[in-house]
């Protein structure tokens, strides 16, 4: 058996695949098409140099996370409500981690896709190089933030639509930090990343990580009371 096949059939990868299949249901082709459209647009903006750095950063990572990732994550609890198995899921052993694993699967894919997309653009933009450390770390912090926010609302409201609306409202409140630009090409920023740039970037990520931890703790507190979720 090839190493690739062994990896594809490994336990963690299988769990991720099953979680994604459950959350996408019959919309997988639609999600993949929209995702491909964003990635193609972001790559063209980055490689053609016809747009700003902020534009291709958002197209390559933020827009797929918000437009595709949030609707997928919104089904974390709603799919159990529709199937009538929510009470069984919440009262089974390890129920506190049952929904967290689904969120972790989507976030893992979002992070990996963001890393690969940014690395691909960086390798092709030889005339305008930029450091990868900033976007790589902010991809993780933004993904954790969105995952924690969706999980918090998913265990508090009843429908997927309400989860999406509440998540977008929360993301709007965190716009200065969530939509901040972590990429600093020397040709665009008139020189290397300064101390002020590094402090601002660090503050943005600390805000996102602190908010992610807060929303996650609220979600865990709610998961500890399954009767409140069921009713």
C-alpha positions as CSV (number, residue, x, y, z in Angstrom):
1,X,0.0,0.0,0.0
2,X,1.3,3.4,-1.0
3,X,2.2,6.0,1.7
4,X,-0.5,8.3,0.3
5,X,-3.2,5.6,0.6
6,X,-2.1,4.8,4.1
7,X,-2.4,8.5,5.1
8,X,-5.8,8.8,3.3
9,X,-7.1,5.8,5.3
10,X,-5.6,6.8,8.6
11,X,-8.0,7.4,11.5
12,X,-7.7,11.3,11.8
13,X,-8.1,11.7,8.1
14,X,-11.1,9.4,8.0
15,X,-12.8,11.3,10.8
16,X,-12.2,14.6,9.0
17,X,-13.6,13.2,5.8
18,X,-16.7,11.9,7.6
19,X,-17.3,15.2,9.4
20,X,-17.0,17.2,6.1
21,X,-19.4,14.8,4.4
22,X,-21.9,15.2,7.1
23,X,-21.7,19.0,7.3
24,X,-21.8,19.5,3.5
25,X,-24.5,16.9,2.8
26,X,-25.6,17.5,-0.9
27,X,-23.9,20.9,-1.2
28,X,-20.4,19.6,-1.6
29,X,-20.2,20.4,-5.3
30,X,-21.5,23.9,-4.7
31,X,-19.0,24.6,-1.9
32,X,-16.1,23.3,-4.0
33,X,-17.1,25.5,-6.9
34,X,-17.3,28.6,-4.8
35,X,-14.1,27.8,-3.1
36,X,-12.3,27.3,-6.4
37,X,-13.7,30.6,-7.7
38,X,-12.3,32.5,-4.7
39,X,-8.9,30.8,-5.0
40,X,-8.7,31.5,-8.7
41,X,-9.6,35.1,-8.2
42,X,-7.1,35.5,-5.4
43,X,-4.3,33.9,-7.4
44,X,-5.0,36.1,-10.4
45,X,-5.0,39.3,-8.3
46,X,-1.8,38.3,-6.6
47,X,0.1,37.2,-9.7
48,X,-1.1,40.0,-12.0
49,X,-0.3,42.7,-9.5
50,X,-3.6,44.5,-10.5
51,X,-5.0,44.6,-7.0
52,X,-3.9,45.4,-3.5
53,X,-2.3,42.9,-1.1
54,X,-5.5,43.1,1.1
55,X,-7.6,42.0,-1.9
56,X,-5.7,38.8,-2.6
57,X,-5.3,37.9,1.1
58,X,-9.1,38.2,1.6
59,X,-9.8,36.2,-1.6
60,X,-7.4,33.4,-0.8
61,X,-8.4,32.9,2.8
62,X,-10.9,35.2,4.5
63,X,-13.7,34.9,1.9
64,X,-13.6,31.1,1.6
65,X,-13.6,30.9,5.4
66,X,-16.6,33.2,5.8
67,X,-18.6,32.3,2.7
68,X,-18.0,28.5,2.8
69,X,-16.6,27.7,6.2
70,X,-19.3,29.4,8.3
71,X,-22.3,27.8,6.5
72,X,-20.6,24.4,6.9
73,X,-19.9,25.0,10.6
74,X,-23.4,26.2,11.2
75,X,-24.6,22.7,10.6
76,X,-22.6,21.3,13.5
77,X,-25.6,21.0,15.8
78,X,-28.4,21.8,13.4
79,X,-27.9,18.5,11.5
80,X,-28.6,16.6,14.7
81,X,-31.7,18.6,15.4
82,X,-33.1,17.9,11.9
83,X,-32.4,14.2,12.2
84,X,-33.9,14.0,15.7
85,X,-30.7,12.6,17.3
86,X,-29.6,15.6,19.2
87,X,-30.6,14.2,22.6
88,X,-28.7,11.0,21.8
89,X,-25.6,12.8,20.7
90,X,-25.6,15.0,23.8
91,X,-26.1,12.2,26.3
92,X,-23.6,9.7,24.8
93,X,-20.1,9.3,26.3
94,X,-17.7,12.0,25.1
95,X,-20.6,14.3,24.0
96,X,-18.6,17.4,25.0
97,X,-16.1,16.5,22.2
98,X,-18.6,15.3,19.7
99,X,-19.4,18.7,18.1
100,X,-15.9,20.0,18.7
101,X,-14.4,17.4,16.4
102,X,-16.7,18.6,13.6
103,X,-15.6,22.2,14.1
104,X,-11.9,21.0,14.3
105,X,-12.3,19.2,11.0
106,X,-13.4,22.3,9.1
107,X,-10.9,24.5,10.7
108,X,-8.1,22.1,9.9
109,X,-9.0,22.1,6.2
110,X,-9.3,25.9,6.2
111,X,-5.9,26.3,7.7
112,X,-4.2,23.8,5.4
113,X,-5.9,25.4,2.3
114,X,-4.9,28.9,3.4
115,X,-1.3,27.9,4.0
116,X,-1.0,26.1,0.6
117,X,-2.6,29.0,-1.2
118,X,-0.3,31.6,0.4
119,X,2.7,29.5,-0.2
120,X,1.8,29.0,-3.8
121,X,1.4,32.8,-4.4
122,X,4.6,33.5,-2.5
123,X,6.6,31.0,-4.7
124,X,5.2,32.6,-7.9
125,X,5.6,36.2,-6.9
126,X,9.4,36.4,-7.3
127,X,9.4,40.1,-8.1
128,X,7.4,41.0,-5.0
129,X,8.3,38.6,-2.2
130,X,6.6,38.8,1.2
131,X,7.2,36.9,4.5
132,X,5.0,34.0,5.2
133,X,5.2,34.0,9.0
134,X,2.5,36.8,9.3
135,X,-0.2,35.3,7.1
136,X,0.5,31.7,8.3
137,X,0.0,32.7,12.0
138,X,-3.0,34.9,11.3
139,X,-4.6,32.1,9.3
140,X,-4.5,30.0,12.4
141,X,-5.8,32.7,14.7
142,X,-8.6,33.8,12.4
143,X,-9.7,30.2,11.8
144,X,-9.8,29.4,15.6
145,X,-11.8,32.6,16.1
146,X,-14.4,31.7,13.5
147,X,-14.6,28.1,14.7
148,X,-15.1,29.2,18.4
149,X,-17.7,31.8,17.5
150,X,-19.7,29.3,15.4
151,X,-19.5,26.6,18.0
152,X,-20.7,29.1,20.7
153,X,-23.8,30.2,18.6
154,X,-24.5,26.6,17.4
155,X,-25.1,25.4,20.9
156,X,-27.3,28.5,21.7
157,X,-29.6,29.0,18.8
158,X,-31.8,26.4,17.0
159,X,-31.3,26.9,13.3
160,X,-28.3,27.0,11.0
161,X,-29.5,30.3,9.5
162,X,-29.5,31.9,13.0
163,X,-26.0,30.6,13.6
164,X,-24.8,32.1,10.3
165,X,-26.4,35.5,11.1
166,X,-25.0,35.6,14.6
167,X,-21.5,34.6,13.4
168,X,-21.5,37.3,10.7
169,X,-22.7,39.9,13.2
170,X,-19.8,38.9,15.6
171,X,-17.3,38.9,12.7
172,X,-18.5,42.4,11.8
173,X,-17.9,43.6,15.4
174,X,-14.3,42.2,15.1
175,X,-13.7,43.7,11.7
176,X,-10.6,45.8,12.6
177,X,-8.8,42.6,13.8
178,X,-10.3,39.9,11.6
179,X,-9.8,41.9,8.3
180,X,-6.4,43.3,9.2
181,X,-3.7,42.8,6.6
182,X,-0.9,40.4,7.8
183,X,1.1,40.6,4.6
184,X,3.8,43.3,4.3
185,X,5.7,43.2,1.0
186,X,8.6,45.6,1.0
187,X,7.5,47.2,-2.3
188,X,4.1,47.9,-0.9
189,X,5.0,48.9,2.6
190,X,7.9,51.2,1.5
191,X,10.4,49.0,3.3
192,X,10.6,46.0,5.5
193,X,8.1,45.4,8.3
194,X,8.8,48.0,11.0
195,X,8.5,47.6,14.8
196,X,5.2,49.4,14.7
197,X,3.9,47.0,12.0
198,X,5.0,44.0,14.1
199,X,3.3,45.4,17.2
200,X,0.1,46.1,15.3
201,X,0.1,42.7,13.8
202,X,0.7,41.0,17.2
203,X,-2.1,42.9,18.8
204,X,-4.5,41.9,16.0
205,X,-3.7,38.2,16.5
206,X,-3.8,38.4,20.3
207,X,-7.3,39.9,20.1
208,X,-8.5,37.1,17.8
209,X,-6.9,34.4,20.0
210,X,-8.3,35.9,23.2
211,X,-11.8,36.2,21.7
212,X,-11.5,32.6,20.4
213,X,-10.7,31.3,23.9
214,X,-13.6,33.3,25.4
215,X,-16.2,32.1,22.9
216,X,-14.8,28.5,23.2
217,X,-15.1,28.6,27.0
218,X,-18.7,29.8,26.7
219,X,-19.5,27.0,24.3
220,X,-18.0,24.4,26.6
221,X,-20.0,25.8,29.5
222,X,-23.2,25.3,27.4
223,X,-22.1,21.8,26.3
224,X,-21.9,20.9,30.0
225,X,-25.7,21.5,30.2
226,X,-27.1,19.4,27.4
227,X,-30.7,19.9,28.6
228,X,-30.4,23.6,27.8
229,X,-29.3,22.8,24.2
230,X,-32.1,20.2,23.7
231,X,-34.8,22.6,24.9
